[in-house]
Amino acid sequence: MVAFVRKTLDRKTGVRAMTTHHEPSAASLTHRLKEVERDLARAEKDNPEHVHALTEEKKKLEAQLAQR
């Protein structure tokens, strides 16, 4: 498992914080990819404004899975 640090912004206080995140497992990436593919199919019919963002997320997830 690979950990990485991410700078985040607390929405309530507006203060930046450093948080440590771990890369998700292959199983959780696969699960999320299936969710995104399902959402993308729906968006193509009902919410075309979401298609671009979902397509980008799908590409990102596929790339992460290919690295494993």
Secondary structure, 3 states (H helix, E strand, C coil): CCEEEEEEECCCCCCEEEEEEECCCHHHHHHHHHHHHHHHHHHHHHCHHHHHHHHHHHHHHHHHHHCC
